[in-house]
Amino acid sequence: MSAGAGVVEPVDREIPTALPGEVLVRVRACGVCRTDLHLVDDELPPGELPVIPGHEIVGVVDVVGDGVRHLAPGDRVGIPWLGYVCGVCGFCTSGRENLCRDARFTGYHMDGGYAEYVVADAQYTFKLPKGYSDLEAAPLLCAGLIGYRAYRMVGDAPRIGFYGFGAAAHVIAQVAVHQGREAYAFTSPGDEVAQALARSLGCVWAGASTEAPPFPLDAAIIFAPVGSLVPEALSRVGPGGTVVCAGIHMSDIPAFSYRRLWEERVLRSVANLTRRDATDFLALAATVPIRMHVQAYPLADANRALADLRSGRVSGVAVLVPDAEP
């Protein structure tokens, strides 16, 4: 599937070839991320077009290119958003490869997983923990990884609010609960399905994004691409609290009083991920029994999955399955 203006279009291509340092992976599942939606809706800066979207890829290694030693045919692997960094710039050499100016991203600069086969650099391809089916493992590769990077930014905050209880929040809230923290879920007003899901996963409170939680928060993570939630979340965290904007795209943030930021509150964004994030989170996911709420779609129904995500009809995570019948 190749991205177009608001939709993806089916395209027949030859199976790609794994060059030295690469692997050819047969795709078993690919999550549908909001970033994919931003791509097809032309809300991101131009990448490479045409391009096959998808960066929550689960598959099996079919061919390994020359020089690849840590992977072998038959290995079940995941391919995330980060697909290449230069390795020599100041960001790369200081543990911040997620900010590399020459970074390339799967499903944006290089073909992704809305396909039957994909080629990836072996250095950015990871073995997946056991205990998760292919459908369940797909959300780990972005909802989990980006959520985990945002989660790390709140430090040891004991009381965390999650604004936008979709794919990422439903994964990371479970990690927070597993670690003994209190999770608070904020959803679109009237979204009783998402609120019920949040409670079932251990959140101590769930309500509308415009509501006040029963207690001041120590931190908040905003996954919804809604700029007006920034001053809202700042008003709900106590002194010294942190608000993390976790998305790649957000609508404009309205002006707000300095008083909402005062008392050493922190507002920051999260960009992309590092390979360290991937290895750390996948190791953690092997020990935390994360319950994935997945809606499966045949690959041929990719536009329906994107439309359902766009309109808020997805509860949990939408995942494309290449072998499924439409």
HELIX and SHEET records of a PDB file:
HELIX    1   1 ARG A   34  VAL A   40  1                                   7    
HELIX    2   2 CYS A   92  SER A   94  5                                   3    
HELIX    3   3 GLU A   97  LEU A   99  5                                   3    
HELIX    4   4 ALA A  122  TYR A  124  5                                   3    
HELIX    5   5 ASP A  134  ALA A  137  1                                   4    
HELIX    6   6 ALA A  138  LEU A  141  5                                   4    
HELIX    7   7 ALA A  143  ARG A  152  1                                  10    
HELIX    8   8 ALA A  167  HIS A  178  1                                  12    
HELIX    9   9 GLU A  192  SER A  200  1                                   9    
HELIX   10  10 LEU A  229  ARG A  236  1                                   8    
HELIX   11  11 TYR A  258  ARG A  260  5                                   3    
HELIX   12  12 ARG A  275  ALA A  285  1                                  11    
HELIX   13  13 LEU A  299  ASP A  301  5                                   3    
HELIX   14  14 ALA A  302  ARG A  310  1                                   9    
SHEET    1   A 2 SER A   2  ALA A   3  0                                        
SHEET    2   A 2 VAL A   8  GLU A   9 -1                                        
SHEET    1   B 5 TYR A 117  ASP A 121  0                                        
SHEET    2   B 5 GLU A  22  VAL A  32 -1                                        
SHEET    3   B 5 ILE A  57  VAL A  64 -1                                        
SHEET    4   B 5 ARG A  76  ILE A  79 -1                                        
SHEET    5   B 5 PHE A 126  LYS A 127 -1                                        
SHEET    1   C 4 TYR A 117  ASP A 121  0                                        
SHEET    2   C 4 GLU A  22  VAL A  32 -1                                        
SHEET    3   C 4 VAL A 317  VAL A 321 -1                                        
SHEET    4   C 4 VAL A 294  PRO A 298  1                                        
SHEET    1   D 2 LEU A  82  TYR A  84  0                                        
SHEET    2   D 2 ARG A 104  PHE A 105 -1                                        
SHEET    1   E 6 TRP A 205  ALA A 208  0                                        
SHEET    2   E 6 GLU A 182  THR A 187  1                                        
SHEET    3   E 6 ARG A 159  TYR A 163  1                                        
SHEET    4   E 6 LEU A 217  ILE A 222  1                                        
SHEET    5   E 6 VAL A 237  CYS A 245  1                                        
SHEET    6   E 6 VAL A 266  SER A 269  1                                        
END                                                                             
